[in-house]
Structures are given as C-alpha cells and as structure tokens.
Amino acid sequence: MRGVGLLVTLAEPMKRFLVLCVALATTLCSFAQAPQPPEIAARSYILVDLQSQQVLAEREADARADPASLTKLMTAYLVFSAIRDKKLSLEQTLPVSQRAWAERKGGGSLMFIDTTMTPTVDELLKGMIVQSGNDASVALAEAVGGSLDAFVAMMNKQAQAWGLKNAQFRNVTGLSEPGHYASARDVATVAARIITDFPDFYPYYSMRQYTYNRIKQDNRNLLLGRDPTVDGMKTGYTEAAGYCLVASAVREMPNGKRRLVSVVLGTASREARAAESQKLLNWGFQAWDTVRLFDAGKPVVTVPVWKGTAAEAALGAPGGLFVSVPKGEGDKLKTQVERTDPLLAPLSQGQQVGQIKVSTAAGTPVVTVPLVVLQPVELAGIISRTWDALRLWIK
C-alpha cells in the first residue's frame, strides 16, 4: 500500500524544499484505503504535491541512477542564483571557450555555439534549458564558477546544503561518468527549488522551441504540446540512464490550484517517458485532494500568557498548512493541539511552544507540525510579573 509522507513542516517555502527528502513525519499507511498508483514503466519514479509537500507515490525513489541531462536542473539553479546575486545579468554577453566548443565532440545535445560567438546569458539559458545544450551548460558554468571544476564543487556543496543523500555531480551536462548520480527524490528536490525560489525564471521550462543562429530546436518534453496544464520541466537521455523526464503541471481543482511534480527515470523511449509521466500526473490529480488546514499567519488557538505585556498569545502553524488526502477524505480529518502550559513571557515570533497533530477520523496520524508563536510577547514589568507569579503559585 502506498500512502503519504510529509516532507516538510518549516515556515519558509525555500526551507521546505531544502528538506524535501528528509521527512519530519512519514506515514506510508496513513489511510485505510490509500489510492494505489498505476503501474509505471520506469526504473524509479516519484510524484510530489508541491502545495502539501507530500509524496503521493514513489518506487525506488532513493536509488542512485544516472540522471543524464536532468543534471542541468542543478546547473540552472546555480546560474539563477548568480543572476539573483547580481554576479551575472541576462543581457550580459559571455565568451565561448574552447572547452565549451569541444562539447561538439561529446555526442550530446548542443546549442551549436562556437568560439567566434558571444551569446548573452539569456540566450545560453534558453540553449541549455530548451535545447539541452551541453555547450551552453559549460559556457554558463565557466562564467559562474570560473572553471568547470569550481562549478562542479558548487553543485555538490549545494546538494549537501539541501541534504541530498543520493546525489553527486562530476560534470555540468549529465554525460555519463563514474561517480555522477542522483536519485528520483533528489532530482525532485532540485526541480522544486527552482519552481519555489525562482518563479520568474521558471517560464524558460515552458518554451516549446528555441532558435539560435538560425538553428531551430524543439523542446524534447512532449507533454508541453499534449497537456496544457504541463508547464515544464526537463528531459534527459543517455544509454546508461534511459529516457528520463521531470514534468510539472498546475491544475485548477475544487480546492484551488495544485502543482504536482513527477520524476521518471529509466524509461524505454521518448514516448514512454511522456506517457508514464502523464499517467502519474493524471492519477495524482484524480485520486488525491489537497486541503488547506490553516492559513499563513492565522491563529489556530489563542491562549493565556503569564508575566507578559499581553494577556494572550496567538499560536498557529509556521506558514500555511496543506495536506494531501485520498479523494473525499478531506472533511474527515481531525486536528489536535498540544502546547506548553503555562506559557511564560517573553515569547518570540516563531518560537515553538507545542505541536499540531492531524489524523484521520480513525486516529491514524497524517502529519505533525510545530505550534509556534505568531506575535511576540515582551516581558512585563516587575509588578505584573510578581502578581502573575503569585497567581501561578495559587493555581
């Protein structure tokens, strides 16, 4: 039986994806009748609901595999970071090194740049993302890292910072190389970080074709032309990896918009990776609901505070809380608040003072998240503190 694993409960969306693969609570059998995923013809796969941060289905999701050009998701993330940090600009032109030009001999996908050209960062990003150009990837990596070795070190440092346990990079392109690997779960983490951290750059992944130097190439993600709700994200292929695809879709559902991300590794063909991804996405939208339990900044409970400048404190979840449940189960969930008592000032915003437990009607745990202080409460003066101390002693 496959169920749901809560992947994160931290306040900031950016931090949520940092621990996408580190579960605070994993409940593989949360529901008595958990939906069974369809049979997926891939070596490994994972399906994640980005709103609830839950895994809806997976198989061999932690197995190390050749990621092929899915590697370029991490390459892109670091380039986006450099642009955000004003180390690069989209309009900036970059030289094409002999090393980048030499990718023509590597047998992989190309943007077809040469040493006489000075493409812009924007053009190189399109060449890397839409055309999957290995030459564009090298040119961008050299600009950001100063050298390929330095950039690869940055990739691995970022992977370690996110806690990716089954990802290690040896190059920026995804060509097969000993010691170069990633798992479906780790690939999903990188994809989610791009979507969350760089929404302004994410539209690159929805481009269906790109022309550079009069050479037009189509995006190899076949779902962009088949499913209008799919807006990204990256394909990959090597002989060792098979055909791989990260796909993301947003659909308007009765409870609002939902975004799912699927990763399939090791399928048999371009058509198979598209068909299996489509099957997985459709099942996720049809078999599961995502329910909003708490809004960001809205109190779940308001409780008395002792020795503080305020008589009460508003407590809630660290950010909005969503949970994915089997279709029709949303109105059957139960919420239990456990908190520290008595609550003594001073209290800082975001301070954890308990936990919120969500369970099914039968009492099976679904998720546990921190209960935090929403507004700070300062320490009161000596008279008020003394009075409250007396009242607590009597109580």
Buried (B, 14 or more C-beta within 10 A) or exposed (E): EBBBBBBBBBBEBEBBBBBBBBBBBBBEEBBEEBBEBEEBBBBBBBBBBBBBBBBBBBBBBBBBBBBBBBBBBBBBBBBBBBBEEEEBEEEBEBEBBEBBBEBBEBEBBBBBBEEEBEBBBBBBBBBBBBBBBBBBBBBBBBBBBEEBEEBBEBBBEBBEEBBBBBBBBBBBBBBBBEEBBBBBBBBBBBBBBBBBBBEEBBEBBBBEEBEBEEEEBBBBBBBBEEBEBBBBBBBBBBEEBBBBBBBBBBBEBEEEEBBBBBBBBBBEEBEBBBBBBBBBBBBBBEBBBBBBBBEEEEBBBEBEBBBBBBEBBBBBBBBBBBBBBBEEBBEEBEEEBEBEEEBBBBBEEEBBBBBBBBBBEEEEEBBBBBBBBBBBBEBBEEEBBEBBEEEEEEE
